[in-house]
Amino acid sequence: MLSTAIIVFREILEAALIVGVVMAASRGVPRRGLAVLTGLAGGVLGAILVAFFAGEIADAVAGSGQEIFNASVLLVAVAMLGWHNVWMKRHGREMARQMNDIGRAVREGGQPVRALGIVVGIAVLREGSEAVLFLYGIAASGAGSLWEMALGGLLGVAGGISLGTALYRGLLRIPPRYLFSVTGALILVMAAGMASQAASFLVAADVLPALGTQIWDSTALLDPESLLGRTLHTLIGYDARPAGIQLVVFALTLAIIGGSMRAVGGKPPHRVPATAR
Amino acid sequence: MRLLPFALAAAVLSVTAPPVRADEPTFTLTIRDHRFEPAQLEVPAGVKFQLVVKNLDATAEEFDSKDLKREKVIAAGKSGIINLGPLNPGTYRYVGEYHEATAKGELVAK
């Protein structure tokens, strides 16, 4: 039972942390609960579908289907997070001026709360499908009683959710003035981490060159299997043995999303000196 | 809306050409009764190669190796191809994540 709980917790943790960040980042946005719930439900459904078709997905693209699939959904999540951040940057100032009336800004600007719903769905889909396969394996092999499996599974889910909730609560303690700056930075780094993870999958699929299979090894310093290691993996893309291409993609994603954020709403545009014309 | 990831994945799947890897050596691992056979496999260091993992069990297994940085679900009765290398000489451990107590083994790169 305990092993079931641990494995399910491991798979759920990443999704739970992402939901925690997304909920904090969309604070005050109307109907965000609906978007996140739809994402959750869609993710669970998708997880079952992906688990069911695991063999077919794996066989696609000369046996690299699973890697390509994982990389693709991760990149979709990166795009959604980037869009959210750029939108928030553009409308953040108006919102501050209009006394944080996000509701109005959402109506006028179409805040991409659905984008965050998709991110949640993708997180649940990826991690959930592995949990489904694992639980199905136990059920099918009759290795333990169904009761024990259900209890272990529930324990694991509860553990993951409580950690995600703790993160959410922690973020909400940040004064409202700074909340969106913090969640914006968090989402920016999280997106870069996901992009680097996608690059890792594409290396495994032999689509991208590794550019150095292992630039460093910090396993002894921070075990990626530990709770902290896994948490940082989700939040900032911690990888104990990154390939060169992962670092390149991480930096590139930071530059592209961060640059777009700056371009739409950051500092006032520079004036071009007359002599430079 | 939630179909978007699938649609995109399908699009990527359909346009990505399968890699041609005919020139690379292939090694085979078999999963039977939640154990890897052979539990220790010697592979050449310094070259790319493919590891074919055949799952003869009735349930799925996830080949998981932190040492090799690979995670791959292999459905019941299917086989999965894992692109590896070039590896430095050394020992690389892996487990079957769903049956970690019995499913473990190592690649020895020489």
Chai-1 contact restraints between the chains, C-beta under 6 A:
chainA,res_idxA,chainB,res_idxB,connection_type,confidence,min_distance_angstrom,max_distance_angstrom,comment,restraint_id
A,G42,B,R2,contact,1.0,0.0,6.0,A-B,restraint_1
A,A54,B,V73,contact,1.0,0.0,6.0,A-B,restraint_2
A,A54,B,A75,contact,1.0,0.0,6.0,A-B,restraint_3
A,G55,B,A75,contact,1.0,0.0,6.0,A-B,restraint_4
A,G55,B,K78,contact,1.0,0.0,6.0,A-B,restraint_5
A,A58,B,G80,contact,1.0,0.0,6.0,A-B,restraint_6
A,A60,B,L13,contact,1.0,0.0,6.0,A-B,restraint_7
A,V61,B,L13,contact,1.0,0.0,6.0,A-B,restraint_8
A,V61,B,T16,contact,1.0,0.0,6.0,A-B,restraint_9
A,V61,B,P18,contact,1.0,0.0,6.0,A-B,restraint_10
A,A62,B,P18,contact,1.0,0.0,6.0,A-B,restraint_11
A,A62,B,P19,contact,1.0,0.0,6.0,A-B,restraint_12
A,G63,B,I81,contact,1.0,0.0,6.0,A-B,restraint_13
A,I68,B,V12,contact,1.0,0.0,6.0,A-B,restraint_14
A,I68,B,L13,contact,1.0,0.0,6.0,A-B,restraint_15
A,F69,B,A9,contact,1.0,0.0,6.0,A-B,restraint_16
A,S72,B,L8,contact,1.0,0.0,6.0,A-B,restraint_17
A,S72,B,A9,contact,1.0,0.0,6.0,A-B,restraint_18
A,S72,B,V12,contact,1.0,0.0,6.0,A-B,restraint_19
A,V73,B,P5,contact,1.0,0.0,6.0,A-B,restraint_20
A,V76,B,P5,contact,1.0,0.0,6.0,A-B,restraint_21
A,V76,B,L8,contact,1.0,0.0,6.0,A-B,restraint_22
A,G121,B,R2,contact,1.0,0.0,6.0,A-B,restraint_23
A,I122,B,P5,contact,1.0,0.0,6.0,A-B,restraint_24
A,L133,B,A60,contact,1.0,0.0,6.0,A-B,restraint_25
A,F134,B,Y98,contact,1.0,0.0,6.0,A-B,restraint_26
A,G137,B,T59,contact,1.0,0.0,6.0,A-B,restraint_27
A,G137,B,A60,contact,1.0,0.0,6.0,A-B,restraint_28
A,G137,B,Y98,contact,1.0,0.0,6.0,A-B,restraint_29
A,A140,B,T59,contact,1.0,0.0,6.0,A-B,restraint_30
A,S141,B,T59,contact,1.0,0.0,6.0,A-B,restraint_31
A,A204,B,R70,contact,1.0,0.0,6.0,A-B,restraint_32
A,D206,B,P19,contact,1.0,0.0,6.0,A-B,restraint_33
A,D206,B,N83,contact,1.0,0.0,6.0,A-B,restraint_34
